[in-house]
Amino acid sequence: MRAAPKRYEVVLTEGAAQDLEALYDYIAQFDRIQNANHVLDRLMAIVEDLSEFPERGSHPRDLLALGIRAYRQVLFKPYRAIYRVVNDNQVVIHLIVDGRRNMQSMLARRLLGA
């Protein structure tokens, strides 16, 4: 009999939760509510998948260029969820953002405290 896969607790930081709300509001205002719902559903599905497969994400090139390998990302283009696996049982989502934005400044501000 196969053992059940290990499950990680997935936590959104306050900033990541605000990112989701802002993305939803923007799409609902400038496009359609149905599209905002679709994007939110897809992003939440991706986030939930991390509870079983936290190592599936790639390392963001923007951070690798700085020698930082602690963070990973999963994509629903053009959106990126940037996270870190902590304590061997928890995934912390730090940032959910439209990848077309200035990622250098977003990452520096949110992840590196600059």
Sequence and secondary structure as in RCSB ss.txt:
>XXXX:A:sequence
MRAAPKRYEVVLTEGAAQDLEALYDYIAQFDRIQNANHVLDRLMAIVEDLSEFPERGSHPRDLLALGIRAYRQVL
FKPYRAIYRVVNDNQVVIHLIVDGRRNMQSMLARRLLGA
>XXXX:A:secstr
        EEEE HHHHHHHHHHHHHHHHHS HHHHHHHHHHHHHHHHHTTT GGGSB  HHHHTTT  S EEEE
ETTEEEEEEEETTTEEEEEEEEETTS HHHHHHHHTS  
